[in-house]
Amino acid sequence: APLRGRGDLRGAWTGASYEALAGAAHTIELSPDGETLYVTTGDSRILCVESRSGRVLSELRFAEPVRTFQCAPCGGALAVARGAVVEWREPITGGLLAAFPATIATRRLATSPEGARVVLVGADQIEVRTIDGAGQRIAAPHVMRAAFVGASEERLIASSAGPTVILDAQLRPRAELPGSDRALDVVCTTDGRRCAVGLRDGTARVYDLESLAPIAVLPQGAVVTGVALSRDGRVLVAVDAAGHVRVWDVERERPFSLGGHETFVHDVALTPCGRVAATGGRDGRARVLWIDWSLLAPPDGARWTPEADQALERFIGRGLHRGPAPLRGALLALWHDGAGPVDVAALRARLDSARWRAPRKGGRAGHAWGDGPSRGARRG
């Protein structure tokens, strides 16, 4: 079923919702290009879906229920935990690339950026294995998620009982992230420079892994159940137990709502470029969202004042960004001017000079800007 942006993002995102899942969407993954959606409902299959059309490309069936899986960041393999076995499978066709027996009851897993290693998370242990089956294991009570710190030999674990801890190559604690207690999810950028955690206190936090300092503290409003981070660490998508889906501009710490689910959201995925997101919820829906960042985030060098942010919100709220090309171009020309702060007065003048206004319900014309009629405006 097609979706359209609404609320503060009318026209800035589009999407699709797939509901014929016969159960809650427990694990969601996207191919690096965003063209393929992988989803499991906790049974013995993984659906491979063409994200734009909803056409099922293939259905990978297994003898045991699929506990969890992940698409390697390189896109070359799916790491699948089922029963007492962990396998690397070829995406779409499901061809077996490698397999080894799991020595712990795997609840979650994460692959390294090159796809040759996997970290397994159990109830009270974590284990790191390579594609040839070699590995090591440590006791780690109450761990919820784990992630590799780039292509290095360090790992990052998230604990629901204590802080998020960085481990060295021997799986010994090396450092703690301040303010990261009771984390339910953790992800890292592929270069290992930034990470994000989702916390029970209702916030998502982004950290610089060199200084261990928090870059942004993003209030989600409910228990954050999943986070996904773009390759450069500037785009974060967070989901929560209340069903909200929000995309954050990390540098400006500004959220944009992407709609949501009717209830608890289990998982979220984001392409490396930060333009395609996918979510899976307890309501049995898997959603794919395409984000138009030309309306959301300024390019490098652009500086926006709070007044300009308010102006943009009013502009989008009135639906003016969907108007004639000259009007839209007036906004984008100012938006992409990185020489200095946006001149709000100039923006108003450009909009009013376009002689266009959004029609209200019932056919009455609205106003091009502000609360009063604009001079020379005509019915759009």
Buried (B, 14 or more C-beta within 10 A) or exposed (E): EEBEBEEEBBBBBBBBBBEEBEEBBBBBBBBBEBBBBBBBBBBBBBBBBEBBEBEEBBEBEBEEEBBBBBBBBBBBBBBBBBBEBBBBBEBBEBEEBBBBEBBBBBBBBBBBBBBBBBBBBBEEBBBBBEBEEEBEBBEBEEBBBBBBBBBBBBBBBBBBEBBBBBBEEEBEEBBBBEBBBBBBBBBBBBBBBBBBBBBBBBBBBBBEBEEBEBBBEBBBEBBBBBBBBBBBBBBBBBBBBBBBBBBBBBBBBBBBBBBBBEBBBBBBBBBBBBBBBBBBBBBBBBBBBBBBBBBBBBEEEBEBEEBBBEBBEEBBBBBBBEBEEEBBEBBEEBBEBEEEEBBBEEBBEBBBBBBBBBEEEEEEBBBBBEEEEBEEBEEB
